[in-house]
């Protein structure tokens, strides 16, 4: 398989744990950002759902994101059907998530 670059962006609109990206094959989050669109500080949580073990692992736990700021997402390896999930502390979400991906990793 060839390696392909891709991008996935999503606006989080509530405070539920939300699937941002589900890997259709082995992939890697190269980098990404979580941006605060609210008028006050928010806390955000980023998790990786491991489909093979049916377990969720917290990568960024309830990190504060000040007004007008963003949080950088680290590299994360994903196997087929693994997920990146994000949660906002605000009931209306008010965050944008953007992932830069390398897909079809062999």
N, C-alpha and C positions, 0 to 999 in steps of 0.2 A: 504494500500500500504506500501511496505517496503521502508526505506530510503536507497538510493544508492549513493556512491561517484563516481564522474566522473571528467574528466579533458578535457578542450577544449583549444587548442592553435592555433594561427593564426598569420601569418606575414602580416602586413598591407603594401600594395605596392603602395598606392597613398595617396592623401590628401582629399579624400572623406570620409564622415561619413560611416563607414563600420560595418555591422552586424557581431558580433563575436559569439554570442550565442543566440538562440531562445529557450525559455523554452517550452517543449512539455507538461509539467504539472507543478504544483507548485514546485519551486526549490529555492535554495539559493546559491549565490556566497559566499563561505566561506572566500576566499581570492584570490588574484591574483597579477600579476605583468605586468607592461608595461615597456619593456626594449628598450633603445635607441641603435640602431646598426650603427648610423651615426658617422661621424668624428667631428660633432659640436652639440651643444645643440639643442633640439627640444622642441616644445610645443605639449602637447597631451590633448585631451578632451575626457571624458568618459560620455556617456549618457545612461539613462534607458528609453526605449520606453514602455509606459504603454498601452497595447492593449485594455483594457477595457474602458479607457478614450480617446483612440487615441491621447495621448499627450506624448511629450518627455520631460524628466527632466534631467538637467545637474547635474551629481554627482561630476565630477572633471572638472573645467573650465580652459582650456588653461594653464595647469601646465607645467612649465619648467622641462625637464629631461636632465641633463648634460650628456656629453659623458661618455660612460661606466657605466651609472647608470640605475636604474630602479625605478619605482613608484609603491607603494603598493596599490592595489585596496581593498576598504573596503567591509564589508558584505553588500550584496544587496539581498532583497527578490524579487523573480519573480513569478508572477502568469502565468497561461497558456498563451502562445503566446507573453509574454513580451520579450523584447530583450535587450541585452547589446550591445552598439555601441561605436566604438572608431574612433577618427580622429587624424591624424598627421598634423603638420604644414608644413611638407616637401612634395613636389610634388611626390616623390618616396616612401613616407611612412617611410620606414627604421625603423620600430618598430615591436617588437614581443609582442603579448599579450598572456598571459596564465591565465586561470581561473581554480580554484579548486572549484568544485560544489558539493552540496548535492541535489540530484534529488528525485522525487517522495515523496516530503515532505507532510506528512498528518497533 
